[in-house]
Amino acid sequence: MIQPAAVVFHWPGIDWSFEMFWPRLGYVAAGLVIVLITSLRFTRFDPALMRMRVRRKKKKATAAMESPSQTKCRPLSIHQIAQPIRKFALTRMVLAELQVMLKGYHWTWYLSLSVL
């Protein structure tokens, strides 16, 4: 008689009990709570808020136009206007990205970030 090359292993799976299921359900619930709380604060790509920001900027611009400052203008030379082209600097780019990333958040966000 020919013997099979491999023995088939039959595994019926885990016999889930309430003691095994409950902690895992708690982890899933904690993750969902964290996601829901952070989604309430995340407004970076909200078009309604972007429209409100544009309106505020327009109001500030029109207010500035209505009350011009009394400063005198003086002529500028070409050397004051034209800035030299800077080469790529990694530290400057990282600092600029950090500034964009961290701009405008409440201090509690920075505190929670430092705890993590």
C-alpha positions in Angstrom: 0.0 0.0 0.0 1.2 3.5 -0.8 1.5 6.0 2.0 0.4 9.7 1.5 3.3 12.2 1.1 1.7 14.5 3.8 -0.7 14.0 6.6 -3.7 16.3 6.5 -4.0 18.2 9.8 -7.6 19.1 10.6 -8.0 22.2 12.8 -11.6 23.2 13.7 -10.6 26.7 14.9 -10.7 28.4 18.2 -13.5 27.5 20.6 -14.4 31.1 21.6 -15.6 31.6 25.2 -16.9 34.7 26.8 -13.7 35.1 28.8 -11.6 35.1 25.5 -14.0 37.3 23.5 -14.7 40.1 26.0 -11.1 41.6 26.3 -10.7 41.6 22.5 -14.1 43.3 22.1 -12.8 45.9 24.6 -9.7 46.6 22.4 -11.9 47.1 19.4 -14.2 49.4 21.3 -11.3 51.5 22.6 -9.9 51.8 19.1 -13.3 53.0 17.8 -13.6 55.5 20.6 -10.2 56.9 19.8 -11.0 57.2 16.1 -14.3 58.9 16.8 -12.8 61.4 19.2 -10.0 62.3 16.8 -12.4 62.5 13.8 -14.4 65.2 15.7 -11.3 67.4 16.0 -9.9 66.8 12.5 -11.0 69.6 10.3 -8.1 70.1 7.9 -10.0 69.2 4.7 -13.5 70.3 5.7 -14.8 72.5 2.8 -17.3 74.3 5.0 -14.5 75.5 7.3 -12.3 76.4 4.3 -15.1 78.7 3.0 -15.4 80.4 6.4 -11.6 81.0 6.5 -11.7 82.6 3.0 -14.6 84.8 4.1 -12.6 86.0 7.1 -9.6 86.7 5.0 -11.7 88.7 2.6 -13.2 90.7 5.4 -9.8 91.5 6.8 -8.5 92.5 3.3 -11.5 94.8 2.7 -11.0 96.4 6.2 -7.4 97.0 5.5 -8.2 98.6 2.1 -10.8 100.9 3.7 -8.3 102.2 6.2 -5.0 102.6 4.4 -1.9 103.2 6.6 -0.2 106.5 6.5 3.3 105.1 5.8 5.3 106.7 3.0 6.5 104.6 0.1 10.1 104.8 -0.9 11.7 103.5 -4.1 13.3 100.1 -4.1 16.3 98.9 -6.0 16.4 95.7 -8.0 18.7 94.1 -5.4 16.1 94.6 -2.7 13.4 92.9 -4.8 15.2 90.0 -6.4 16.0 87.3 -3.9 18.8 84.7 -4.8 17.6 81.2 -5.5 18.4 79.1 -2.5 19.7 75.5 -2.7 17.8 72.6 -1.2 18.3 72.4 2.6 16.9 69.4 4.4 16.7 71.1 7.8 14.8 74.1 6.4 12.3 71.7 4.7 11.8 69.6 7.8 11.2 72.7 9.9 8.8 74.1 7.4 6.9 70.8 7.3 6.7 70.7 11.1 5.4 74.3 11.1 2.6 73.4 8.7 1.9 70.1 10.6 1.7 71.7 14.0 0.1 75.1 13.1 -3.1 76.1 14.8 -3.7 73.2 17.2 -4.6 73.6 20.8 -1.9 73.0 23.4 -3.7 69.8 24.6 -2.9 68.1 21.2 0.8 68.8 21.8 0.5 67.5 25.4 -1.2 64.2 24.2 1.5 63.9 21.5 4.3 64.2 24.0 2.6 61.5 26.2 2.4 59.1 23.3 
